[in-house]
Amino acid sequence: MRRINVMTHPRAPVTASALKDVIDVAQAAGVTLCFGSDETSKHGLKPAPGLLLDRPFSSDVDLCVVLGGDGTILNGLRRYAGTGVPVFAVNFGLVGFLATVVEPDEMRNDLQQAFSGEYDVFELPSITIGRPDGSWDAFNDVSVHRKAGLPVARLSYAMNGEEVGRVRCDGLVVSTPQGSTGYNLANGGPVLAWGVEGFVVSFIAPHSLTARALVAAPGDHMTINNTSRGGDAVEVHVDGRPACEVPAGEDIHVEFARSQALLAQLPGMTFYHRLRERFGRLAN
C-alpha cells in the first residue's frame, strides 16, 4: 500500500474518534492517507506526516477507506467504479450490509490487514438507467414511484421490447444482487446472492394479485413506461437519491452491469456470512 483515500460520514462527530485510529494505523504501516477538500474541512485536519490534504479526486490510490453507512459506502463505490480501486468500508450506519467491518471497535486489526493488502475483492455490478436528458448508475437500486399526494402510478414494463405487464402501484424497484437486501426485500422480493448475474424487479404496494417479483437475465434490456393518466409524472431515485422525473407517456431504459465497482473484504467474509451477521443483528 502506498496511498489510501479516505471518505467519512457526512456528520464529522460520528467518525471523529475512528478517524484518529485510521491515521494511527496508517502511520504505523507507512501508508499515506489522502483527503479531499471536503474531508479536510469537515474534520479540521492540519498538515502532518503521512497526510495529503485538500487533494483533488484521483484514482491514483491503492484503496479507498470509507467510514460511514451504506449511503457513504455507495458514494465511494460510485466514485471509484471502473478505476480498479477497491472500497474498504467500516459501518457507522444501521445495517451496513456493504461494510467489511460491522463493529467500529473491531476496526484497528482489520485496518492493519487491509493496509497490508490482505483482503479479497468482490466485483459489484451496477444498474444503468437512461433518459434523453442523461444516464445514471446505481449500485443498489433504482426506484420509480408516484409523487406524494398524487394517485397511484400506472406503469408498464417490457423486456427486450416485449411488454411483460401493466401495474397500478405506488412504484417499482429494480435492484442489483447486492441491493436486493434493501428496498427489494422490503417489497417481498427475493434475495440474490452476490455473484448472481441479473437483476430483480419488485413492486411497491401493487394494486394487483398477480404482480410478482421478477428476476431478469443479465442481458435483458428493460423499458419502464409511465402510463399514468392525467399527465402525472413519476419520480426516479438512484440509490435513494432523486435523479429525474418521467412524464406521462415516456420511458426510462434499464441495463445491467454497464459498470463495475470493487468491494474489499477480509478473507472468509462470504455473502452468506454477511447475510447472517447483518440480519441476525437486527433480529436481536
Secondary structure, 3 states (H helix, E strand, C coil): CCEEEEEECCCHHHHHHHHHHHHHHHHHHCCEEECCHHHHHHHCCCCCCCEECCCCCCCCCCEEEEEECHHHHHHHHHHHCCCCCEEEEEECCCCCCCCCECCHHHHHHHHHHHHCCCCEEEEEEEEEEEECCEEEEECCEEEEEECCCCCCEEEEEEECCEEEEEEEECEEEEECCCCCCCHHHHCCCCCCCCCCCCEEEEEECCCCCCCCCEEECCCCCEEEEECCHHHCCEEEEECCEEEEEECCCCEEEEEEEEEEEEEEECCCCCHHHHHHHHHHHHHC
